[in-house]
Amino acid sequence: MQHLDERVLHPLATRVISASTKTAALEGMGMGLGGMLTLLPDMGILSAITVRMLQKLSLIYGFEYTSEKEETDLWLAAASAAGLDLGRDFIEKQAIERIVPRIIDRIAVKVGTEVAEKWSARVIPVLSAGAGGTLNYYFVRSWGRRAQKHFLERHRDARTLAPAPLAALPNGTPHSYRRPH
């Protein structure tokens, strides 16, 4: 997948984000009818929808998560989607076994503020169905867009470092990639 042009991958990623946002909205509406009683199950299901979307986006852009390093990269994408700015210098200086817990802690803090916003919408169960669906929709959409941007940047970096096979290039024309200086 890393050898495919981003114009091929972008529509696929957009469809994954769209499907995930619709699923999250429907889930939020259904769980929202229960008001405060269904907040915890709602957050669990919403987390599963979001993580699954991140995994799909990772695979679309050609990044598997079978090794410990690749799993760390997936958590970095989640941190990026949460809006956390983790510089490459910070990442390179940290050992893999130390960085994932820190990323998870930062994501938890970021998600905690978004959970607080959901609590306020759960006070009145009838209104919370609409509010829950809307909040879930925008939550998943914003995470999806940020993760897509993260994976697209990594995809571009990977393509500039590795020459593409001729079959992956348009019209089979020879082309050479240059490494950045």
Secondary structure, DSSP 8 states (H G I E B T S, - for coil): -TTS-HHHHHHHHHHHHHHHHHHHHHHHHHHHTTGGGGHHHHHHHHHHHHHHHHHHHHHHTT----SHHHHHHHHHHHHHHTT----HHHHHHS-HHHHHHHHHHHHHHHHHHHHHHHHHHTSSHHHHHHHHHHHHHHHHHHHHHHHHHHHHHHHHHHHHHS---GGGSGGG---------
